[in-house]
Amino acid sequence: MVKLRLKRCGRKQRAVYRIVAIDARSRREGKDLRKVGFYDPIKNQTYLNIPAILYFLERGAQPTGTVQDIFKRVGVFTQLRPNQTRIN
């Protein structure tokens, strides 16, 4: 199964995160399938590649809780087709 989750980058005490599509069995810094976004909690900046995110969500990728909250804040789920709005 593919998950959309955060991958930690940056230095000590200045963490920034990449939002990546990754195999659910991989560890946090493991090999990702594709980078689909960027999140900086300190500056509260977010960059998302919406077409890539929709591609993975339509094919069954599951976002983690934190990534799901980021997507809701930006409004990614409103762009899904009506029959695919349910996220488990």
Number of C-alpha atoms within 10 A of each C-alpha: 9 20 22 28 25 23 21 14 13 11 8 6 7 10 14 18 17 20 24 24 26 24 17 14 10 12 11 14 11 11 12 19 13 14 18 20 20 18 21 16 12 10 8 7 10 16 13 18 12 14 12 14 23 18 12 18 22 13 10 14 20 20 24 12 11 12 18 17 12 15 18 12 10 13 12 17 19 11 12 15 10 9 6 13 13 8 11 5
